Amino acid sequence: MENKTINLGMVSDVAKALQELNEKMVFVGGAVISVYTDDPAADEIRPTSDIDMTIKLATYSEWVNLEKRLLELKFAPNPEGHALCSFLYNKIEIDIMPSEPGALGDSNRWYEPGFESLQEIKIHGQTIRVLSAPYFIATKLEAFHSRGTDYRTSHDFEDVIYIIDNRTNIVKEVADANDAVKQYLKDEFTKILSNKNFPEIISAHIHPLMLEERMSIVTDKLKNMCDY
């Protein structure tokens, strides 16, 4: 999987460059999608050119100190970035978002509660922190609603379907998740299942050669996650 190798290579490079700051960051976004998949039959993942991270910052002064340290570590401000706190490192675009809304701008509502169930994983020898799968999916659905309403063309929704399709234990993980995120996912999946264009919005994100087999797998998982 070439794209997986490239994406995780970027993540590893950035984690290493962050030095001690890496322990405070949580990697989110498309660059880490593949760490949530364990199905050996998984299709190629989509490529991404940027890395998203979130961090807990209590005050604006903490951000000022963080920015100063990032500059020392050769992270350059990126005026063309997608977030208020955007940087470039070796041509890699990096967006850093606060875990909760405040002086640094808006945040994804599931970042902060997601900090309660973080997981540590190793990528190319570098340890990084990521959200648990249920919270990660919740952040993707929240991002989808903030950016548009077309399931068929959304990269956020594409990532949701990719994880549901290729993470073998996702149904149990959602069942065991915190009640708030579990209810949110149940409500979202119920809306998806009841969408009049359901077959189309799911098939748009599954490889045509795998559609017949994987469509039923995704549908069954969505239904099962709505039963809890």
Phi and psi restraints in degrees (value plus and minus 20) as a CYANA .aco file:
   2 GLU   PHI     -83.9   -43.9
   2 GLU   PSI     -65.1   -25.1
   3 ASN   PHI     -83.8   -43.8
   3 ASN   PSI     -58.9   -18.9
   4 LYS   PHI     -79.4   -39.4
   4 LYS   PSI     -65.0   -25.0
   5 THR   PHI     -81.9   -41.9
   5 THR   PSI     -63.6   -23.6
   6 ILE   PHI     -85.6   -45.6
   6 ILE   PSI     -67.9   -27.9
   7 ASN   PHI     -79.2   -39.2
   7 ASN   PSI     -69.3   -29.3
   8 LEU   PHI     -90.7   -50.7
   8 LEU   PSI     -48.0    -8.0
   9 GLY   PHI     -83.2   -43.2
   9 GLY   PSI     -61.9   -21.9
  10 MET   PHI     -83.6   -43.6
  10 MET   PSI     -63.4   -23.4
  11 VAL   PHI     -80.4   -40.4
  11 VAL   PSI     -65.4   -25.4
  12 SER   PHI     -81.9   -41.9
  12 SER   PSI     -62.9   -22.9
  13 ASP   PHI     -81.8   -41.8
  13 ASP   PSI     -63.3   -23.3
  14 VAL   PHI     -89.0   -49.0
  14 VAL   PSI     -62.3   -22.3
  15 ALA   PHI     -79.1   -39.1
  15 ALA   PSI     -62.0   -22.0
  16 LYS   PHI     -86.1   -46.1
  16 LYS   PSI     -61.2   -21.2
  17 ALA   PHI     -87.5   -47.5
  17 ALA   PSI     -47.6    -7.6
  18 LEU   PHI     -89.9   -49.9
  18 LEU   PSI     -39.6     0.4
  19 GLN   PHI      32.8    72.8
  19 GLN   PSI    -144.0  -104.0
  20 GLU   PHI     -88.2   -48.2
  20 GLU   PSI     -41.2    -1.2
  21 LEU   PHI     -89.3   -49.3
  21 LEU   PSI     -41.3    -1.3
  22 ASN   PHI     -79.1   -39.1
  22 ASN   PSI     -50.6   -10.6
  23 GLU   PHI     -88.8   -48.8
  23 GLU   PSI     -37.7     2.3
  24 LYS   PHI    -118.3   -78.3
  24 LYS   PSI     -37.8     2.2
  25 MET   PHI    -106.6   -66.6
  25 MET   PSI     129.7   169.7
  26 VAL   PHI    -141.5  -101.5
  26 VAL   PSI     103.4   143.4
  27 PHE   PHI    -102.7   -62.7
  27 PHE   PSI     106.8   146.8
  28 VAL   PHI    -150.6  -110.6
  28 VAL   PSI     155.4   195.4
  29 GLY   PHI      72.9   112.9
  29 GLY   PSI     159.4   199.4
  30 GLY   PHI     -83.8   -43.8
  30 GLY   PSI     -44.8    -4.8
  31 ALA   PHI     -84.5   -44.5
  31 ALA   PSI     -44.0    -4.0
  32 VAL   PHI    -128.5   -88.5
  32 VAL   PSI      -7.6    32.4
  33 ILE   PHI     -72.9   -32.9
  33 ILE   PSI     -62.6   -22.6
  34 SER   PHI     -85.9   -45.9
  34 SER   PSI     -40.1    -0.1
  35 VAL   PHI     -92.3   -52.3
  35 VAL   PSI     -32.8     7.2
  36 TYR   PHI    -114.8   -74.8
  36 TYR   PSI     -18.8    21.2
  37 THR   PHI    -131.0   -91.0
  37 THR   PSI     119.7   159.7
  38 ASP   PHI    -156.1  -116.1
  38 ASP   PSI     -11.1    28.9
  39 ASP   PHI    -103.5   -63.5
  39 ASP   PSI      99.2   139.2
  40 PRO   PHI     -83.5   -43.5
  40 PRO   PSI     -36.2     3.8
  41 ALA   PHI    -111.3   -71.3
  41 ALA   PSI     -11.2    28.8
  42 ALA   PHI     -79.2   -39.2
  42 ALA   PSI     117.5   157.5
  43 ASP   PHI     -92.9   -52.9
  43 ASP   PSI     146.8   186.8
  44 GLU   PHI     -76.2   -36.2
  44 GLU   PSI     118.8   158.8
  45 ILE   PHI    -105.8   -65.8
  45 ILE   PSI     136.2   176.2
  46 ARG   PHI     -93.7   -53.7
  46 ARG   PSI     126.1   166.1
  47 PRO   PHI     -96.9   -56.9
  47 PRO   PSI     134.7   174.7
  48 THR   PHI    -161.5  -121.5
  48 THR   PSI     128.5   168.5
  49 SER   PHI    -128.3   -88.3
  49 SER   PSI     -18.2    21.8
  50 ASP   PHI    -154.8  -114.8
  50 ASP   PSI     147.0   187.0
  51 ILE   PHI    -148.0  -108.0
  51 ILE   PSI     111.9   151.9
  52 ASP   PHI    -129.2   -89.2
  52 ASP   PSI     119.4   159.4
  53 MET   PHI    -158.7  -118.7
  53 MET   PSI     136.1   176.1
  54 THR   PHI    -149.5  -109.5
  54 THR   PSI     134.1   174.1
  55 ILE   PHI    -168.5  -128.5
  55 ILE   PSI     128.1   168.1
  56 LYS   PHI    -104.7   -64.7
  56 LYS   PSI     101.7   141.7
  57 LEU   PHI    -152.1  -112.1
  57 LEU   PSI      99.2   139.2
  58 ALA   PHI     -99.4   -59.4
  58 ALA   PSI     -52.5   -12.5
  59 THR   PHI    -156.9  -116.9
  59 THR   PSI     143.7   183.7
  60 TYR   PHI     -85.5   -45.5
  60 TYR   PSI     -53.6   -13.6
  61 SER   PHI     -83.1   -43.1
  61 SER   PSI     -51.7   -11.7
  62 GLU   PHI     -85.3   -45.3
  62 GLU   PSI     -57.6   -17.6
  63 TRP   PHI     -84.9   -44.9
  63 TRP   PSI     -61.7   -21.7
  64 VAL   PHI     -78.6   -38.6
  64 VAL   PSI     -63.4   -23.4
  65 ASN   PHI     -86.3   -46.3
  65 ASN   PSI     -58.7   -18.7
  66 LEU   PHI     -83.4   -43.4
  66 LEU   PSI     -65.8   -25.8
  67 GLU   PHI     -81.8   -41.8
  67 GLU   PSI     -61.0   -21.0
  68 LYS   PHI     -80.1   -40.1
  68 LYS   PSI     -63.5   -23.5
  69 ARG   PHI     -88.2   -48.2
  69 ARG   PSI     -58.1   -18.1
  70 LEU   PHI     -81.8   -41.8
  70 LEU   PSI     -59.8   -19.8
  71 LEU   PHI     -83.9   -43.9
  71 LEU   PSI     -58.4   -18.4
  72 GLU   PHI     -84.1   -44.1
  72 GLU   PSI     -50.4   -10.4
  73 LEU   PHI    -109.1   -69.1
  73 LEU   PSI      -7.9    32.1
  74 LYS   PHI      54.8    94.8
  74 LYS   PSI       6.0    46.0
  75 PHE   PHI    -110.7   -70.7
  75 PHE   PSI      97.4   137.4
  76 ALA   PHI    -116.3   -76.3
  76 ALA   PSI     119.1   159.1
  77 PRO   PHI     -76.3   -36.3
  77 PRO   PSI     119.5   159.5
  78 ASN   PHI    -136.4   -96.4
  78 ASN   PSI      78.4   118.4
  79 PRO   PHI     -86.1   -46.1
  79 PRO   PSI     -35.1     4.9
  80 GLU   PHI    -121.2   -81.2
  80 GLU   PSI      -7.1    32.9
  81 GLY   PHI     -92.1   -52.1
  81 GLY   PSI     149.7   189.7
  82 HIS   PHI    -108.8   -68.8
  82 HIS   PSI     -32.2     7.8
  83 ALA   PHI    -142.5  -102.5
  83 ALA   PSI     146.2   186.2
  84 LEU   PHI     -81.2   -41.2
  84 LEU   PSI     -53.3   -13.3
  85 CYS   PHI    -130.8   -90.8
  85 CYS   PSI      64.8   104.8
  86 SER   PHI    -138.6   -98.6
  86 SER   PSI     121.0   161.0
  87 PHE   PHI    -158.2  -118.2
  87 PHE   PSI     148.2   188.2
  88 LEU   PHI    -145.8  -105.8
  88 LEU   PSI     115.6   155.6
  89 TYR   PHI    -155.7  -115.7
  89 TYR   PSI      94.4   134.4
  90 ASN   PHI      30.0    70.0
  90 ASN   PSI      24.3    64.3
  91 LYS   PHI      51.4    91.4
  91 LYS   PSI     -14.6    25.4
  92 ILE   PHI    -108.7   -68.7
  92 ILE   PSI     105.7   145.7
  93 GLU   PHI    -100.5   -60.5
  93 GLU   PSI     111.6   151.6
  94 ILE   PHI    -150.4  -110.4
  94 ILE   PSI     107.7   147.7
  95 ASP   PHI    -134.7   -94.7
  95 ASP   PSI     106.4   146.4
  96 ILE   PHI    -133.5   -93.5
  96 ILE   PSI     103.0   143.0
  97 MET   PHI    -138.4   -98.4
  97 MET   PSI     124.7   164.7
  98 PRO   PHI     -89.4   -49.4
  98 PRO   PSI     133.6   173.6
  99 SER   PHI     -94.8   -54.8
  99 SER   PSI     -34.8     5.2
 100 GLU   PHI    -167.0  -127.0
 100 GLU   PSI     133.1   173.1
 101 PRO   PHI     -85.0   -45.0
 101 PRO   PSI     128.3   168.3
 102 GLY   PHI     155.6   195.6
 102 GLY   PSI    -161.2  -121.2
 103 ALA   PHI     -83.7   -43.7
 103 ALA   PSI     -44.5    -4.5
 104 LEU   PHI    -111.5   -71.5
 104 LEU   PSI     -16.6    23.4
 105 GLY   PHI      89.7   129.7
 105 GLY   PSI    -186.2  -146.2
 106 ASP   PHI     -93.4   -53.4
 106 ASP   PSI     146.6   186.6
 107 SER   PHI    -163.8  -123.8
 107 SER   PSI     146.0   186.0
 108 ASN   PHI     -99.0   -59.0
 108 ASN   PSI     111.0   151.0
 109 ARG   PHI     -82.1   -42.1
 109 ARG   PSI     -38.8     1.2
 110 TRP   PHI    -117.7   -77.7
 110 TRP   PSI     -21.5    18.5
 111 TYR   PHI     -85.3   -45.3
 111 TYR   PSI     -73.8   -33.8
 112 GLU   PHI     -80.3   -40.3
 112 GLU   PSI     -72.5   -32.5
 113 PRO   PHI     -84.1   -44.1
 113 PRO   PSI     -46.2    -6.2
 114 GLY   PHI     -85.1   -45.1
 114 GLY   PSI     -42.0    -2.0
 115 PHE   PHI     -85.5   -45.5
 115 PHE   PSI     -35.3     4.7
 116 GLU   PHI     -98.3   -58.3
 116 GLU   PSI     -32.6     7.4
 117 SER   PHI    -158.2  -118.2
 117 SER   PSI      28.2    68.2
 118 LEU   PHI     -92.4   -52.4
 118 LEU   PSI     133.3   173.3
 119 GLN   PHI    -145.1  -105.1
 119 GLN   PSI     123.7   163.7
 120 GLU   PHI    -123.3   -83.3
 120 GLU   PSI     112.9   152.9
 121 ILE   PHI    -154.3  -114.3
 121 ILE   PSI     140.0   180.0
 122 LYS   PHI    -128.8   -88.8
 122 LYS   PSI     112.3   152.3
 123 ILE   PHI    -147.7  -107.7
 123 ILE   PSI      94.4   134.4
 124 HIS   PHI      32.2    72.2
 124 HIS   PSI      18.8    58.8
 125 GLY   PHI      66.9   106.9
 125 GLY   PSI     -26.9    13.1
 126 GLN   PHI    -121.3   -81.3
 126 GLN   PSI     109.0   149.0
 127 THR   PHI    -105.3   -65.3
 127 THR   PSI     110.2   150.2
 128 ILE   PHI    -149.2  -109.2
 128 ILE   PSI     141.4   181.4
 129 ARG   PHI    -127.2   -87.2
 129 ARG   PSI     117.7   157.7
 130 VAL   PHI    -154.8  -114.8
 130 VAL   PSI     142.5   182.5
 131 LEU   PHI     -92.7   -52.7
 131 LEU   PSI     136.6   176.6
 132 SER   PHI     -84.8   -44.8
 132 SER   PSI     138.6   178.6
 133 ALA   PHI     -77.2   -37.2
 133 ALA   PSI     -65.8   -25.8
 134 PRO   PHI     -79.6   -39.6
 134 PRO   PSI     -62.7   -22.7
 135 TYR   PHI     -88.9   -48.9
 135 TYR   PSI     -57.0   -17.0
 136 PHE   PHI     -82.8   -42.8
 136 PHE   PSI     -64.1   -24.1
 137 ILE   PHI     -82.2   -42.2
 137 ILE   PSI     -60.1   -20.1
 138 ALA   PHI     -81.6   -41.6
 138 ALA   PSI     -60.4   -20.4
 139 THR   PHI     -84.5   -44.5
 139 THR   PSI     -55.5   -15.5
 140 LYS   PHI     -89.4   -49.4
 140 LYS   PSI     -60.0   -20.0
 141 LEU   PHI     -87.8   -47.8
 141 LEU   PSI     -58.9   -18.9
 142 GLU   PHI     -83.9   -43.9
 142 GLU   PSI     -61.9   -21.9
 143 ALA   PHI     -84.4   -44.4
 143 ALA   PSI     -58.7   -18.7
 144 PHE   PHI     -77.6   -37.6
 144 PHE   PSI     -66.5   -26.5
 145 HIS   PHI     -87.5   -47.5
 145 HIS   PSI     -47.0    -7.0
 146 SER   PHI    -102.6   -62.6
 146 SER   PSI     -36.2     3.8
 147 ARG   PHI    -130.2   -90.2
 147 ARG   PSI     -36.0     4.0
 148 GLY   PHI     147.4   187.4
 148 GLY   PSI    -197.1  -157.1
 149 THR   PHI    -150.0  -110.0
 149 THR   PSI     -12.6    27.4
 150 ASP   PHI    -118.1   -78.1
 150 ASP   PSI      84.4   124.4
 151 TYR   PHI     -78.9   -38.9
 151 TYR   PSI     -53.3   -13.3
 152 ARG   PHI     -87.9   -47.9
 152 ARG   PSI     -51.1   -11.1
 153 THR   PHI    -130.0   -90.0
 153 THR   PSI     -17.4    22.6
 154 SER   PHI    -104.0   -64.0
 154 SER   PSI     106.2   146.2
 155 HIS   PHI     -88.5   -48.5
 155 HIS   PSI     -52.8   -12.8
 156 ASP   PHI     -82.6   -42.6
 156 ASP   PSI     -65.8   -25.8
 157 PHE   PHI     -89.6   -49.6
 157 PHE   PSI     -54.9   -14.9
 158 GLU   PHI     -76.9   -36.9
 158 GLU   PSI     -62.2   -22.2
 159 ASP   PHI     -86.1   -46.1
 159 ASP   PSI     -58.5   -18.5
 160 VAL   PHI     -79.9   -39.9
 160 VAL   PSI     -69.7   -29.7
 161 ILE   PHI     -84.6   -44.6
 161 ILE   PSI     -58.5   -18.5
 162 TYR   PHI     -81.1   -41.1
 162 TYR   PSI     -63.1   -23.1
 163 ILE   PHI     -89.0   -49.0
 163 ILE   PSI     -65.7   -25.7
 164 ILE   PHI     -78.6   -38.6
 164 ILE   PSI     -61.5   -21.5
 165 ASP   PHI     -87.9   -47.9
 165 ASP   PSI     -58.2   -18.2
 166 ASN   PHI    -134.5   -94.5
 166 ASN   PSI     -10.9    29.1
 167 ARG   PHI    -130.6   -90.6
 167 ARG   PSI      90.4   130.4
 168 THR   PHI     -86.0   -46.0
 168 THR   PSI     -49.3    -9.3
 169 ASN   PHI    -126.4   -86.4
 169 ASN   PSI      -2.1    37.9
 170 ILE   PHI     -83.4   -43.4
 170 ILE   PSI     -53.7   -13.7
 171 VAL   PHI     -82.4   -42.4
 171 VAL   PSI     -66.9   -26.9
 172 LYS   PHI     -85.9   -45.9
 172 LYS   PSI     -58.1   -18.1
 173 GLU   PHI     -82.4   -42.4
 173 GLU   PSI     -61.0   -21.0
 174 VAL   PHI     -86.8   -46.8
 174 VAL   PSI     -60.5   -20.5
 175 ALA   PHI     -81.0   -41.0
 175 ALA   PSI     -53.9   -13.9
 176 ASP   PHI    -111.3   -71.3
 176 ASP   PSI     -20.5    19.5
 177 ALA   PHI     -95.7   -55.7
 177 ALA   PSI     147.7   187.7
 178 ASN   PHI     -73.1   -33.1
 178 ASN   PSI     123.5   163.5
 179 ASP   PHI     -77.5   -37.5
 179 ASP   PSI     -59.2   -19.2
 180 ALA   PHI     -85.1   -45.1
 180 ALA   PSI     -68.6   -28.6
 181 VAL   PHI     -92.0   -52.0
 181 VAL   PSI     -52.8   -12.8
 182 LYS   PHI     -83.8   -43.8
 182 LYS   PSI     -63.0   -23.0
 183 GLN   PHI     -87.0   -47.0
 183 GLN   PSI     -59.1   -19.1
 184 TYR   PHI     -80.7   -40.7
 184 TYR   PSI     -67.2   -27.2
 185 LEU   PHI     -84.5   -44.5
 185 LEU   PSI     -60.6   -20.6
 186 LYS   PHI     -80.4   -40.4
 186 LYS   PSI     -64.9   -24.9
 187 ASP   PHI     -82.7   -42.7
 187 ASP   PSI     -63.1   -23.1
 188 GLU   PHI     -86.7   -46.7
 188 GLU   PSI     -63.6   -23.6
 189 PHE   PHI     -87.8   -47.8
 189 PHE   PSI     -53.5   -13.5
 190 THR   PHI     -83.5   -43.5
 190 THR   PSI     -61.6   -21.6
 191 LYS   PHI     -83.9   -43.9
 191 LYS   PSI     -58.6   -18.6
 192 ILE   PHI     -86.2   -46.2
 192 ILE   PSI     -66.5   -26.5
 193 LEU   PHI     -83.6   -43.6
 193 LEU   PSI     -51.1   -11.1
 194 SER   PHI    -110.0   -70.0
 194 SER   PSI     -22.4    17.6
 195 ASN   PHI     -84.6   -44.6
 195 ASN   PSI     113.5   153.5
 196 LYS   PHI     -83.5   -43.5
 196 LYS   PSI     -41.2    -1.2
 197 ASN   PHI    -123.9   -83.9
 197 ASN   PSI       6.5    46.5
 198 PHE   PHI     -70.0   -30.0
 198 PHE   PSI     -72.3   -32.3
 199 PRO   PHI     -77.7   -37.7
 199 PRO   PSI     -57.9   -17.9
 200 GLU   PHI     -90.5   -50.5
 200 GLU   PSI     -63.0   -23.0
 201 ILE   PHI     -91.9   -51.9
 201 ILE   PSI     -44.8    -4.8
 202 ILE   PHI    -102.9   -62.9
 202 ILE   PSI     -66.2   -26.2
 203 SER   PHI     -84.1   -44.1
 203 SER   PSI     -42.8    -2.8
 204 ALA   PHI     -83.5   -43.5
 204 ALA   PSI     -37.4     2.6
 205 HIS   PHI    -139.0   -99.0
 205 HIS   PSI      -1.8    38.2
 206 ILE   PHI    -144.6  -104.6
 206 ILE   PSI     117.0   157.0
 207 HIS   PHI     -78.6   -38.6
 207 HIS   PSI     112.7   152.7
 208 PRO   PHI     -72.8   -32.8
 208 PRO   PSI     -56.0   -16.0
 209 LEU   PHI     -93.3   -53.3
 209 LEU   PSI     -34.7     5.3
 210 MET   PHI    -132.6   -92.6
 210 MET   PSI     -16.6    23.4
 211 LEU   PHI     -80.5   -40.5
 211 LEU   PSI     -67.3   -27.3
 212 GLU   PHI     -79.7   -39.7
 212 GLU   PSI     -64.5   -24.5
 213 GLU   PHI     -94.7   -54.7
 213 GLU   PSI     -67.2   -27.2
 214 ARG   PHI     -96.6   -56.6
 214 ARG   PSI     -48.1    -8.1
 215 MET   PHI     -78.9   -38.9
 215 MET   PSI     -64.9   -24.9
 216 SER   PHI     -88.3   -48.3
 216 SER   PSI     -54.9   -14.9
 217 ILE   PHI     -84.6   -44.6
 217 ILE   PSI     -67.5   -27.5
 218 VAL   PHI     -83.7   -43.7
 218 VAL   PSI     -63.9   -23.9
 219 THR   PHI     -81.0   -41.0
 219 THR   PSI     -66.0   -26.0
 220 ASP   PHI     -82.6   -42.6
 220 ASP   PSI     -61.1   -21.1
 221 LYS   PHI     -84.9   -44.9
 221 LYS   PSI     -63.1   -23.1
 222 LEU   PHI     -80.1   -40.1
 222 LEU   PSI     -64.1   -24.1
 223 LYS   PHI     -84.5   -44.5
 223 LYS   PSI     -63.2   -23.2
 224 ASN   PHI     -84.7   -44.7
 224 ASN   PSI     -56.3   -16.3
 225 MET   PHI     -92.4   -52.4
 225 MET   PSI     -37.2     2.8
 226 CYS   PHI    -106.1   -66.1
 226 CYS   PSI     -28.9    11.1
 227 ASP   PHI    -106.4   -66.4
 227 ASP   PSI     -31.8     8.2
